[in-house]
Amino acid sequence: MTSDLEPAWGAVARAGARVLRIFAPEHGLWSVAQDMEAVGDDREPALGVPVVSLYGSTSKTLEPRREHLADLDALVVDLPDIGCRYYTFASTMAHAMAACEAAEVEVIVCDRPNPLGGAALEGGPVEPACRSFVSELPVPVRHGMTLGELALLLRSKRHPTLALSVLTCEGWRRDDWWDETGLPWVAPSPNMPSLSAVAVYPGACLVEATNLSEGRGTTRPFQLIGAPWLDSEGLVKRLEAIALPGARFRATRFRPQFGKHAGSVCNGVEWHVDDRLAMRPLELGVRLLAEVRALHPREFSWRREAYEFVADVPAIDLLTGSAAAREVIEGRAAADDLFKRWRRHCDEFSASRGGVLLYPAIGRGRLAG
């Protein structure tokens, strides 16, 4: 969407370009489909052009086919990323860049602000065995980059012959969160209704790898976490004892209307953000799951179903990039050692990414267009 809430494909057509087809990421063009729900091809009624789904029932659907690119001068990428490696829109861009390089089609990225700002980083690298659609990018979990910067990074590492242009944002600074830009919030997917959900997502998304509900099927996805068997009050006490900065957890009850534990009342906690600049959501997510497992060693379990087209690697390993976080949550490794390694990796990554950064580090701006 533009800042005037016009769909990007309409704005491109109005500017005089001939739109031949639209490619839609996970959740579909209108963000109707739930997570990991296969989406079929469609048509966009206003322009009357075909919509090609890049998220179907198999991993082969994640990349544009050569016949879909053969008659294109350029592929325009305009996707609302949320600043987290798991969020699949940037992975869709990565697959599209590979296909366009092979087909010799230019890629034009219309850049957008990172809703979490571009200053804070969290997480470790992705081991080769854990590379998947939720760990496609060679960046930390919370990467502090825009989609355009990610595209430049991918070209430098993987696609040296790709014709790539990035149309930069005007007025954005790296320490601006979305609500400091003056732009309207448009939910990019069904379970990202607000910036509050985005703020905790780097940690709360780890709940997807377990038998706990991450709040899907409620009005506060990712802010609510629980299960019918959870000791809410006991979990809150354990989390308070850790005293990590920036957030608190409140014992509560909720009933998901779909997803895990649908129709059942869950004992849970609600994630409240006190200081988003001090909060380390990924570390909080790991520690939260470790405390749940310690509190409920029999009831807690890892996801058994395939996750993002992968069935032979635990979902938690796909999300975090290795087995290291799982070992911490299972009590087989020290949490502090893991977080030190992650911080060291982020420092190294931050020092190496300077050549692709497009925006200054400090200041306040207001965006338009």
N, C-alpha and C positions, 0 to 999 in steps of 0.2 A: 504493500500500500504506500501511496505518497502521503505527505503530511496533510493533504486535503482528503484523504481516505479514498482515493481513486485506485483501483487495481492496477498494478504495474503494467500488465499486458495492455490495458486500455490506454495508459499514458504513452507507452511505446508506439502503439498504433496511431494515436492522435498526433504524435510527433512526426509521422510520415513514413515510418518503417512498415514493411509488409510482414505481418506476423503469420507464419505458415503453420506453426503448431506450438503448443505449450507443454512443457514437461513439468509434471507434478511430483513432489517428494512424498515421503511418508505422511500419512494423514489425508492426502489428497489435496486438490487445488483449493478447496474451501474448508480444509481442516475439520472434516466431518468424522473421519475414521479414527478409531481408538488406536492405541499403541500396538504395533506388530499385527495390525489388521491389513490383509492384502487388499489393494485397491486396483480396480480395473481401469481400462481406458475409457474416455468420455469425450464430450464436446463442450466447448465454452459457448454459451448461447449468444452473447452480445456480439462477438466477432465471427461466430460460426466456424471456428477452427477446431481441429482435433486436440484432445488433451491426452498425452502419453504418460501413463503412470510409470514412475521410477521406483515403485515399491509394490511389487506383486507377491506371489506366493513362493517364489524361489529367489535365491541370490542372483540368478542370471538376469533378473529384471531390474537390478540396481543401476545398470549402465545403459545409456542410450544405444540403440542398435545403429549400425552403419547406415541402413536405409533411412533412418530418421534424421540423419545429419547430412546426407548426400546433397540435398538441394539448399542447404543453409549457407549464408555468408558468415553468420555469427550466431553464437548462442549467448543470450543475455542471462546472467545469473543475478536474481534479486530475491534473496531469501533472508528471513529474519532469524539469524542465529542467536543463541542465548549465552554464548561464552563458555560452554562446557563440552568436553570431548565426546561425551556420550550422545549429545543431542545430534540427531542424524542428518540434519540439513547440510552441514559442512562436509560430511561424508558423501552425500549425494553430489555435491559440487566436485569433490575429489574424483569420483567415478566419472562424472561428466567431463572433467578436464582430461582424463586419460583417453576417453573415447574421442574427444575433439582433437587431441594431438594426433591420434592415429588417422583421423579423417581429414586432417589439415583444415579444421574449422576454427576460426577465432573465438575466444571466450572474452566476453565483456562483463565484468563484475560491477554491479551497482552497490557500492559499499554502504554499510549501515553501522551505527554505534553498537558496541558491545554493551548489552544492558547491565552487566556487572562491572562496568568500567574496565580499563586496560592496565591497571596497576598490579593487582594481586594475582599471584600464581599459586597453584596447589597441585600436588600429585607427582607420580613418577612416570618413567618411560613405559612403552609397550614392548613386551617381549614378542619375538616372531610368532610363537605358538599361540599367543593371545590376540593377534591382530584380527579384527572383525569389523562389522559395520558400526559398532559403538566404540571401536578403538582403532579407527582407520588412520587418524591423523598423527604425525610425529610430534606431538605437543603434550604438555601436562594436562591433567583433567580440567582444571580451570586455567585456561591458557592466556587470558588477558589480551586477546587479539581480535581484530575485526575479520569479517569474511574476506575482505579484500587483502588484508595482510596474510591470512591463511593461504589464499590463492597464490600470492607471491612466494610464500615459503614452499608450497608444494611444487611450483614451477622450478624453484632453485634446486630442490632435492630430487624431483622425479620427472619433470616434464620440460627439459631444457629447450625443446624445439617448439613448444606451444606458443602461438600468438595470443598474448594476454594483455588486456587493458583493464585498469581499475579506475572507476570514477569515484573519487574520494568524497567523503562527507565534508560539509563546510561548517566550521565552528565547533567541532567536537574535540575535546581534550581527554587524555587517557584516564583522568580521575573522575570524569563525568559518568554517573550512573544514568539509567534511562530517564528517571523522573527529574533529572536536572537538565534535560535537553529541550524541554518544552514540546516534545512530540507526543502524540496520543499513543496509548498502549493498545495494540491490536493483538489478541491472543494468537500466537503462531501455531498452536496445536491445542486439542481439547483440554489438556490438563496443565496448561500454562496460562491460567486466567488472569494472573497478576504478577507484578514484579516481586511480591512477597514469596510466591511459589518459586520464581527463578532464583531468588537469593539463597534458598536452602537446597535447591536441586542438586548441586554438586555432591552433597552428602546424602540427601534423602533418596536420591535415585538408587543408591546401593540397596535399599530395601526391596527393590524389584528382584534381587537375586535370592530372596528368602521367602518363607511362607508367611511373613508379616504383610499386612495391607499397607501400602504407601498412600492410602487415602483416595485412590481412584474410586469413582462412584460416589464421591462426596463433593461438597462445594469448596473444600480446601485440600486439593491433592498436594501431596508431598509435605504439607504442613501437619497433617495428621498421620500417625503411624501407630499400628496396633494389631491386636488379634483377640479373639474371644478368651484365650487362656492367659493373656498377659497380666501381670501384676503391675498396674499403672503406678500406684503410689510407691511401690518398691523400686521401680525403675527410676522415678523422679528423684528419689533419695540417692540412688547410686550416681545419677548424672550430676546432682548437686555437689556430691563429694569430689567429683573431678574438677569442678569449678573452671571450666574452659571459658574464655572470654567471648562476649558478644551475643550470647543467646541463653535462654532459659526454656525449660520444658514444664508443661502443666498437665497433670493427670486429667483425663477426660474420657468420654464415651462417644462412639459414633457408629453409624450403621451404613456400610457401603450399599449402594443400589445396584452395582455391578462390579466385576472384578473379584479379587480375592475376598473371601468371607462375605460375599453378597447376601444381603438379607439378614445377616447375623449382627448382633450388637458386639462391637469390639471394645475391649478395654485398651486405652491407648494414651498417647501423649501428643500434645500440640506443641509444635516448634515455634517459639516466639523470639524474634530478633530484637535485641536491645541496642546493639552497636554493630552495624553491618561492616564497618571498616575493620573492626577488631576481630570479627567472627571468622573462624576457619571451618567452613561447612563440611569439607571433605573429611578432615580430621574428626569432627563431631560425628559424622555419619559412621565412620569406622568404630569409634568408641561406643556409640549408641548400640550398634549391633553386638559388640563384644559384651556389653553389660546385659543385653537381652539374653544372649546365649549363656552367660554365667548364671543368670537368674532362672532361666528355663532350659537347662541342658537337654531335657527329654523332648520338650515341645518344639523348640527351635529347630529348623532344618533349612537346608539350601534348596533353591529351586531345582526341580528335577526335569522340567520340560525344556525343550530347545529354546534358546534365546538368540534372537536376531539371526536366524538361519544356522546356528551352531549348536550341536547336540553333545559333542564330546569334550567340551571344556566348560567348567563351572561358570555360570553367569557372573559371579563376583570377580573371577579372574579376567573375564573379558572386559568388564567395566574398569577395573583398576589397572589392568595391563600386565598382571603377573599373579602368582599365588601368594605373594607376600602379605597382602592385606587379609586374605582368608586365614593364613596362619596366625596372624595377630588376633583375629576375631575368635578363632578356635582355641586361643590360649597357648599356642605353641611357639610364639615369638613375642618379643617385647615391642610394645606400641611405640615407645619413645625412639627406639632404634629405627623403626620404619619411617617415622615422620622426619627424623634427621636426614635420612637418605633422600626422602622426597624433597625436602627443602634444599639440599645440596644440588639435586637434579634441576630444580627450578632456578637456582642461581646460575647454573651452567647454561641452561636454556635461555634465560634472560640475557646473558652476556653474548649469546650467539645469534640472537634474532634481530639485532639492531638494524641489519641491512634491509629488512623488509618492513619495518615500522613506518607508518605514514603520518602519525599524529603526535603533537607535542605532549609532554608529560604533565604539565600543570596548567590550571586556568579553568575558566568557566565559559561555556558557550551556549548559544541557542540555535537550533537547527531549523532549516526550512527546505522544502522541496522534496 
